[in-house]
Amino acid sequence: MNTVLKMTSKRQLFLMSSSAVHGYEYLQHAEQDLSNYFKKNNVNKVLFVPYALADHDRYTEKVGTVLKRWGFDCEGVHSKPDPVAAVQEAQAIYIGGGNTFLLLKTLYDRGLVEPIRDRVLNHSVPYVGSSAGTNVATKSIRTTNDMPIVYPPSFDALQLVPFNINPHYLDPEVGGTHKGETREERILQFHEQNDTPVLGLREGSTLLVEGDKATLTGTRKARLFRKDSQPEEFDTGSDLSFLLNL
């Protein structure tokens, strides 16, 4: 087995479209699956990365309150004197949502891109992403929905998977009066310049990656876009492992 295969066979990823879903309390839609994910990977304490929002303390408290209620400790990486050391010692890494450009810039500024990638791919450290945290787990942030409020040194992300994800994927409203570009149109425009497949994750959907296996979980279907191909719909429970072999 070559080095690349050894790396990818270790990864454990829980990539959510969003932490807030209509009809549920914060993170409630993922409570069972995320709790099982942590328990399966023997996680007691989670290192939370709040860099996608400005108020790091408040954001960490919000997520930590939920996780502690489920039985897991939570600490913010921003509170550590050495963020790189905190990543290197983490049992699990959870990167929350917010602005993807701000998040990726801060990860680069703090020197955390390579340490996180190493921990996840080489040491089997479980990774959880939500929204922007899911965006940065992919090949690049070029299919984020966010405004570029800051400029990261690169759009290249953690590259824990070899494709892109579009969290919060929205279908056109039937009978709607909005005439601006749909999410599908924007992704098709991306494919006019790029070859990377894009998985549209609707609210409530999660991509679970266990080594070389990828499964769609949650409550909603996902929509896959590939260049020069018609978009495809995948039901919850679908095996999307083929996306890992690009």
N, C-alpha and C positions, 0 to 999 in steps of 0.2 A: 504494500500500500504506500503510495507516495505521500509527501508532506501535506499537500492540499487536502487529500482525502482524510488523512488523520485529523486535520483541523476541523473540517466540516462535520465529521461524524460525531463530534463532541457537542455541537451547539444545541442550546435549549432556549427557544424564543417563544414569547407570548406577546403577539403584536395585535393590539386592539385598535379599532377605528377611533374609539372615543371612550373616555371615562364617564361621560354623562350621556345618558340615553333617556328619551322621553318615556315617562311612566315608571321610572326607577329612581331611587335615591342614588347619590354619587357612588359609582363603582358597583352598585348592587347587581346590575345585569351580569357581571362577571364573577360574582362572589364565589360560587361553587367551583367554577373552572379554575379561577386564579388560586383559590385556596388549595385545591387539589394539586395544582402545578407546583406550588411552593412545598407542600408536604412531600410530594413525590421526589423532589430534589433536595429534601432534608434542609430546607431553609427555615431559620428561626428569626433572622434579622435581615432587613432589607435596607440597602443603601439607595436613598432617593435622590435623584438629580433634578433640581427645580429650576434649571437655568432658562427654561422657555418663558418664564414670567419674571417680572421685576422683583416682586416681594417673595424672596426665597423662604423666609421664616414662615410666613402665612401659608404658603403653598405646601411646604413640608408638613406643617401641622394639619392641614386639611386631609392630605393623603394618609399621614401617620395615624390620625384618629380612626380612620376606617380600618386600616391594616391591624392596628392594635386591638380593635374590637373583634377582629377575626382571629386574634391570637399570635400576631407577628409584630416584632419590634421594628421600628423604622427610625433611621437617622438621615439627616440631610448632608450631602457631600459638601455643601457650602460651609457647614459648621466645623469642618475638619481643617486643621492647620496645614495638612499636606493632602490635597485631593487625590493625587496620583497614588499615594500610599493607601488611602482609603479605598480606592478602586481595587488595588492589588490585594487587599485584605477582605473584600466584600464577599458575603455568601450569595447575594443576589443583587443585581443592579436594575433599578426601575427608573426610567426616564419619562417624565410627564409631558403633557401637551402644553401648548401655548403658541408662541411664534417660532417657527422652524428656523428662520434665519438667525434670530437671536440665540437660539439654542445651539446651533452648529458653530456659530462664531465663538460662543463662550467655551464650548468643548475644545475648539482649537486654541483659544487664548489660554486655557488652563492646562494645555498639553495632555488632554484626556482621550483623544481619538484613538491613538494606537494602544494605550493601556487598556481601554475598554474592549477594543477589538481582540487584543491578545487574551484577556481574561475569558471572554465568551467563547472564542474559537479554539483556544489552546488548553483551557483549564475547566471547561464545562460549567462556568459560572452562569446561572440562569439570568436571562435578560427579559425584562418586561418593558414594553413601549406602549404609549397611548398617544394617538394623534401625532403631534410633532415628534414624540419619542419613537413612534413607529416609522415616521418619515426618515429619521436619521439612522435607523437600523438598516436601511436599504442601500442600493447602489449610489443614489444621489438624491438631492432634495429638489430636483427640477420639476417634480409633479406635485409639490405642495400647493395648498390653496392660499397660503399666507402672503402678506405683503412684505417686501424686502426692506424692513425698517432699519436694518443694519446690513453690512456687507461682510460675510465670512470670507476667509482667504481662498476658499474653494467651495464648490457645490458638491464635491465628492463627500459622501457620508461614511458611516462606519463599515458599510459593505459586508454586513453579516449575512446577507442574501444577495444574489446576483441580478435582482430585478428591482423595480420601483413599486411603491404602493401609493395610492391616493386615498387617504383616510377621509371620512365624512362624504363618501361618494353619494351624489344625489342624482336621481332620475328626473327628467323633465316633468313638470307638473302638468297633468292632463287637463286641458282646457285653460291653462294658465295664460296670462297676458304678458309675461316677461319675454322680451325679445332679445336679450343679451345672449352671449355664448353659453351653451350648456356645458356641464362638466365633461360630457363625452366629446364635444367639439374641441375643447381645450386639450384633451388627451390625444385626440387625433392630430391636432396641430403639433404636439410634442413629437409624434411619430413622423412628422414631415422632416424632422431634423435629427431624430434619434431612433435607434433600433431597440432599446431596452423595453421589454414587456412591462405593463403597468397593471397591477391588480387593484381594482376599485373596491374598497371595503366600505360597505354601507354601515350606518350606525347599528351597533349591537353585534357586529361580526368581528371575529378574531382569527388570525392565522397562527396556528400552533406548529412550531417547528421542533422536531425531536431528531437530532442528528441529520440524516438524509431523508427524513419523512416530513411532509408538510400537509396539514389537515385544516380545512376550514371549519371553525366551530362558532358557537354563538347562536343568534336568533335570526340572522338575515343571510340572503344569498350574496355572492360577490360577483363582480363583472370583470372579466379579463380582456385586456386590450393588447393585441400584438400587431406589429407593423404589417400593413398589406393584408390583413385578415379581418373578418367580421368579429365584433366583440362576442364573447362567450359568457353564458351564465353558469354559475356553479352553486349547487345547493349546499347547505350545511352538512358537514360530514364528508364532503368531497375530498379526494386525495389529490393534492396539488404538488406532489413531490417532483413532478417533471420540471417545475420552475426552478428547482435547485440545481439542475444539471445543465444550465445554459452556458 
